[in-house]
Amino acid sequence: MKKNAANFVALTPISFLHRSADIFPQREALIYEGMVVTWSELRDRCVSMASGLAEMGVESGDTVAVLAFNTPEMYESHFSIPMAGAILNTINTRLDASTVAYILDDGNAKVFIVDSELSGVAEDALKESKNQPQIVIINDPNVETKKSTKLEHVDYERVIADASTDFEWVRPEDEWSPLSLNYTSGTTGKPKGVVYHHRGSYLMSMGTVIGWQLPNHPTYLYTVPMFHCNGWGHAWTMAAVTGTVVCLRAFVPEKVFNIIEEYGVTHFGGAPIMLNMLSNAPDEIKKTFTRTVNVMTAGAPPPAKVLEKMMSMGFEIMHVYGLTETYGHILHAAPQSGWQTMTSDEQAQLRARQGVRFPITEDVSVIDQDTGELVPMDGETIGEIVIRGNTCMMGYLNNPTATEEAFSGGWFHSGDLAVVHGDGYIQIKDRLKDIIISGGENISSVEIENVLYKHPDVGEAAVVAMPDDLWGEVPCAFVELMPDSDTTEGQLIQFCKENMAKFKRPKRVVFGPLPKTATGKIQKHELRKMFS
């Protein structure tokens, strides 16, 4: 027996769009600042954009980069770009121009779609980039302050208007073909390009439907940045259940509360910082809901007190864990019926754990780093989280050495240290890679250290995560100054601010000798003890 056109079709999440447009053409697909787009209209726009990209010379296997906020254009790009046979590369809107330039070069972008508000960053990036892609500008009519650009470009809406809705979209011949490219900061200053395939994103969408128990036609507020693991894959997930997606350009607590109330939002996701902002909002804007609003949160575990506050306001929180390399979440703190009899504080503690594997994740284990054996389920023995399944990346673009290292021994190695509790739930205890997760953003400690070392008065430097009530954790720098230096904490923070993305700068600098091993290696674990 062999595969044929009747019994095998390559899986792709793009098919979700066509099903929703065919069966529920008049249902609301997108809402943004009063504008409503139906599923039928959304498909027409995506097909036209795919056609327009093809007319610009985009071919199968090319990369199209997008630097944009959570607006309809960003959502459409998750369908239109793959429909042209291209690879979607969403870029973090908070990155500095040099990093954006590196991504454009490494990914070899053929077209660069940019929100006009970010055109300044794009201009600076293109001055450094060897690659000079064609530029498409998104002009959002809801932005009060308009920014002009010196870049030679075509308007996003003009591309759609001039293209055809009869374009025959490109279905992948192989479901293991690349679908998207996402960059992660990793453990070094240079980001690594993580490649997703169609099969993995399709299965991630299906797993989210099951794991989050999504109903048909939910109303989803897109607060997760779509540049993060393709917005955790929820762009495709919502197409699978014909949901209504409310786009949000910027997270403002008052606006979030109002949108949830006005549109009857049933689900949204976001980093713990967003939960902090909602739970600590002023009483005059805060709203409590009698119905349940389901929230998925990821990143550094939210404080139990924040979870308690959110639950008291009508929010049902599910904490998840994942990495860019695993398409987003692969563990979730799946609630158990027995938890309902516990106090709110006890429930919050349980919900803050990373949890158990998602339905589409074949295996997530915690292993001893020396022996490779599973650690006992005692809640105390620490090992490394390793993952195996269809939602592990294809590999790192242009980096076979890092890819081979990540997949050694038949597992994807997360670099995160954790314990396994008696009920099988996993809980992270530390990070091998020294990545700092601040407000849902991964910040490389090495990158900050490299910037600090550029300052003439810095002798030695080490950066670790410092707990923070608002952001979960923030960078803290420990610095040994050169002899006779009078450089201050404020001056070093300002220096970092001027030489890297602002959100990555250390929020505190501690001066003094750094603890070292006999071989001279800085002992970061000793520095972390300061915050215990």
N, C-alpha and C positions, 0 to 999 in steps of 0.2 A: 504494500500500500504506500502511495506517495502523496505528497502535498500537491494540491492543484488549486485553481482559482475558485473552485466551489467550496473547498473545505479548509482553506487557509488564507487569511487576510492579515497583513502586518498590522499589529496594534499601533495606534497613534491616538493621542488625546484630541487631535484635531477633529476626529470623527464625532466627538461629543457636540461640537458646534453644529454640525450638519443635522444630527438627530434632533436637537432642540429646535432648530430653524424649520425642519420638516414637520414636526409634530405639534409644536407650540409656537407657531410663527408670530402670533400677536402678543405673546406674553412679554412683559418687561424684562429686558436683559440688562441694560445699564441705566443708571440714574446718576446725573451729575449736575449739580447747581440748577435744578429744575428741568434740565433736558432729559428726555426719555428716549431710549433706543430699544426697539423690539428685537427679538431673536432673528427674525427675518431680515430686518434692516442691518443688524450687526453682521450677519453673514455676507450681505451684499457689500458692505463697507470693507470687510476683510478680504473678500475675493477681489474687489477693485484694487485694494492696496497691494495685494500679491501680484496682480497684473501690472500695476505701476512699477513695482520693484523689478519685475522681469523686463519691462521696457527700459529700465535703467541699467540693464546688463547683469542683474543678479541671476546666478545660475545655481543649480543644486550643489550643495557643499560650501557655498560662499557664506561669509559671516555678515550679519547686519547688526550693528551696535545701536543701543538705545539708551539715551541719558535723559530720563524724564521722571516725572512724579506719577502718583497713582491717579492718572486721568484716563478717560476712555481710550486715548491713543495708545497708552501703555498696555491697557488690557487687550486692545485689538492686535497689538504687535505679537502677542502670544499665539495668535492664530495666523495672521496674515504672513508673517515672515516664514514660518515653517510651510505654509501653503505655497510659497514660491520656491520651496525646496531648500531654503537657506537655513542657517543656524542662528538662533536668537541669542544675542549677547546683551543682557541688561547690565548697566553699569551703575554702581552706587553713586547717588547724587551728592554725597558728602565728600567724595574724594577730591584730592588736590589735582591740579592740571598735569603734573608730572606722572602721577599714577595712571590717570586717564590716558595719557599719551602712550605709556607702556602697554596698557591693555589694547589700545587700537593697533599697536604694532604686533603684539604677540598673537592677537586674534585675527590679524590681517583683515580688518573690517572693510567691506566694499562700499557700504552705505552707512552713514552715521545719522540717526534720527535724534534730534536735540530739542528739548523744550526751550523756548526763547529766553526764559529766565536764567537758564544755565548756559547761554551762548557765550558768555565771557569765559567760563571755564573751558568750553569747547575750543574757543579761539586760541587760548593759551596752550592748550594741549596739542593742537594741530601745528603750533609753531615748533614744538619739540618732536612731534611724531614724524617718522620717516614715511609712514603710510598716509596718503591723502585721499580719504574716501569721499564719495559724493555726499552732500549734506541735505537733509530734509529737516525743516524747522516746524515745530509745533507752536502755533500761536493761539494760546488759550484765551478766549474772549473774557474769561472771568478774572484775569489778572489785571489789577488796577494799574500798576506801573509797567508800562510796556518797555521792552528792551529791544533796541535795534541791533543788528549784527553786521559785521563787515564781511562775514563769510558768504561766498557765492553759494546760493542754495535755492531749493524749490520748496514751496509751502506744502505742508502735509495734506491739507484739504484739496489743494490743486492736483496733487498726485492721484487722489481718489476720484476727483471730478473728471479728470482726463482719461481715466482708465476704463476698462470694460468689466462688466459683471458676468460676462460669459467665459471668463478665463477658466481653463481646466486646471484645478489645483493639483499640486504635485504630491501624490501619496508615496510614502517611502516604500521602496521595494523590499527593504530589510528593516524590520522593526528595531534592530540594533543600530540603525543609522543615527548619527548625532542629531539631536533636536535643539539643544541649547548649550550655552557656554556661560558659566558663572565663575567669577573670580573671588577667591578667598585669600585673606591675608596670610594664612598659614603661620609658620614659625619664623619666617625671614621677612625682611623688608619688602621683597618683591612678591606680588600676589601670584597665585597659581591658578591656571585656567582649568576648571572642573567641567568635564564634558558629560552631559546627560544624553540618553537615547530615548527614542519614542516609546519603547516598551516600558521602561522604568517609569516614565511620567504617566503613562496610562495606568499602570498598576498602583502608583502612588495615589492617583485620583480615586481609584476604586477603594483602596485601603482607607482613605480619609472618610469616604462615605460610610463605611462600616464602622471604623474606629470611633468616629465622632457621632455616629448614629444620625446622619443627616436625613431629613425628610425630603420628599419631593417639593420643589419650589420654595426653598428657604429664601430669606432676605439677608444678604451678607454685606456687611460694611467692610470695605477693603482698607483696613488700617495697617496691615502688614505691608512693608515696602515691597513692591513687585520686583525690585532688583535683588531681593534676598531669596535665593533658592527658587526663583520664579514665583515669589510671593507664596512660598511653601506649597506650590503647585495648585493653589486654590483657584487660580484663573481657570484651569481646566476642570477642576472638581465641580465648580459651580455650573459649568456648561453641562457636565454629566447629569446633574439633577435639575437642570433648567431653573436655576435660581435667579434671583434678581440681585445684581451687584450694584451697590451704591459706592461710587468712587469718591475718594477723599484726598485732596491735594496735599493737605497738611493736617497733622493731628493737633486739634485744639479742643480741650475737654468740653467747653460749653457747646461747641458745634457738634461734637460726638453725642452728647446727651440729647440734643435737639433732634439729630438725625435718627437716633434710635427710637425716639418717641414718635416723630412724624411719619417715618416709613415702616414702623413695626419691625425693626431689625431683629432677627432671631439669632444671628451668629456673627462673630467677628474674631479676629486674632491679633496678637501683638506681643511685643516684648514686655517684661514686667514693669518697665518704666511707664508704659501707658496705663497699666493698672494703678500704679502709684499716683499718677496724675489725676486719674478719675476718682480714686478713693480719697485723695487729699484735696479735692477741689473745694472752693468756697461753698458754703451752704446755699448761697443765693443762686448758684448755677447747678448744683448737684441734684440729680433726680434718682428716685427709687422706683423700681418697677415691680408691679404685682405679678407680671408674667415672667417666665424664665428667659434670660438672655444668655446664650451659650458663648463662652469665651475660651479660645485656645491660646495658651501663652508658652513661650519658649525662651531659652537663654538661662542666665543665672536664676536659680529658684527664687520666686517672689517670697518676701518675708511672710510668715504665717499671719501676722497682724493685718497685712494688706489683703490676703485671701479672705480673712474673716470679714473685713469691711465690705469687700466686693460681694460676698455671699449675702450679707445683710441688706444689700441694695438690689438684690434680685438677679445677680450674675452667677451663673454656674461655671466654675473654672476647671479647665482640664490642662494640666501641665504636661508638656511634651519635650522630648529631647531628640536632637539630630544634628547633622552637620551639613555643610554645603555638599560634601562628598557623598551624602546619602539622600539627596533630593529633599532634604529637610527632615522632618520628624520620623523617627523609627521606633521610638519608645513613647508610651503615654501612661500617665497615672490613672489607668482605667478604674473608675469608682466601683466599689463593691457594695452590695446591699447592706452588709453588716456595718458599714461606716455610718449609716443614717442614725444609729443609736448612740453614736459618740458625740462628745461635745464639739462645738464649732472649732475650738482650738485644736483638738485631736484630729479632726477632719482636715484642717488646714495643714497640719504637719504631714499627714499622709498624702495630701494632694500636691505637696511641694517636692515629692520624690520624682525621679525621672520615669520610673514605672516599668511596664512590661512591653514586650515587642508589639508593634502594630500588626494588623492582620496580613499585610503584604510583605512583612519582613520575615525571612525564613529563619534566621537565628541571630540572637544578640546574646553574647555571653560575656562573663568577666573572668579573665584568665590570669594565672600567675605569670608574671613576665619572664621568670627564669625557666619554669618547667613547661609552660603552655597548658597546664592542667586547670580545670575549673576551680575557682575558689569556693570554699564552703559557704553555705547560705546562713551565715551567722551574724551578718550586719556589721562585722568588724574587720574581716580579712580583706585587704585592699588588692585589687588587680586592675588590669586594663580592659576597658570595654572594646570588644571586637564584634564585627558585624559581617553577615553573609546573606546575600539575597539579590533580587532583581533591581533593587533601588540603590545599589552601590554604583558609583560613577564608572564610566568607561575608562577613565584615567585622567592624568594631568596633561593638558595640551603642551606639546614640545618639551616634555620633561619625563622621559622614560625611566630615569633613575629614581625620581621621587615616586613614580607610579609603582615600580617594582617594590620599593621599600614599603609603601602603604599596603600592598597586597601580599606581603610575605606570609608564608605558612598557610595560604588558602583563606585568609581572613582579611577584611579591611580593618586596619588598626586605627582606632580613634585618637589615641594619645590621651584619653581621659581616664583617670583613676577612679574606681568606684567600689562599693561593697554590694553584696546581695543579701537582702533581708530574708527572714524565714518564710515569708509569703511569696518569694520570688521577685519582689520589686527591687529594682536597681536604684542606687542613690550615689551620685557623684561626690567624691571627696576632694579631688584635686585635679590639676591639669598638667600632664607631662609637657605639653608644648608651651606652657606659660602664656597662653592666649588669655587676654582679659576681655570678658564679655560685658560691655557697658551699654545698657539700654538696648540690648539686642544686637549691638555692633561688635564684631570681632576686632580687637586691637592687638597688634603684635608688640610684645614688650621689646623684642629685638629692634624693631623699627624705631621705637622711641629712644632706646639706648644709642642707636647709631646717630641719631640727631644730636643727642646730648654730647656725644663724643666729639662732635664738630665744634663745640664751644671751646675756645682756647683755655678757659679756666677749669675745665672738667678733667680730673685725673682718671677717675674710674666711676662707673655708673651701673646700676642695676634697677630694673623696673619690675614691680609685682602688682598684683591686684589688691586694692584696698576696699573693704566693704563700704557701701554707700547706701543710705536709706532710699534715695531717689532713683539712682541708676543701677542699683544692684551691686556693681563694683566699678571702680574707676582706677586709672593708673596712678601709682605712687612711685616716685623716683628716689632712690638712695644714691647719694653722690659724695665722692671724696674730691674735694677741690684741690687744685694745684697750690703749692706753698705760697703764702702771702696774698692769696686771692680774697677779695671782699665781695665777690658776686653774691647776690641775694636770691632767695627763692623766687620772688616775683620776676626777676630778670631772666632766670632760666626758663620759667614757664612761658614768658613772652617770647624767648628765643625759639622754643619748640613750636609755639603758635605760628611763628613767622616762617618756619621751615618744614611744616607738614600740615596735614588736614587738622583743622582746629580741634575737632572732637577727640583726636588722639592724644592731645597734649596731657602731661601729668597734671593732676589736680593738686598734688602736694609734692614738695621736695624736702627730704630729710638729709641733713648734712652729717658726715662723720665717717669713721673707718668702716669698711665693709667686711663682714665675716668671710673667711676663706678656708678652703681645705688645705692640706699639706702641700698639694700641687699648685696652689694659687687660684683654684676655681672658686668663684663667688658662690656662697651658700644661700640661695634664694629662700630655701625653706626656713632659714633662721630669720630672714627679714619678714617673712609672712607671720612668724610667731608674734610679732609686734601687734598684730591685729586680732589675735586670738582672744 
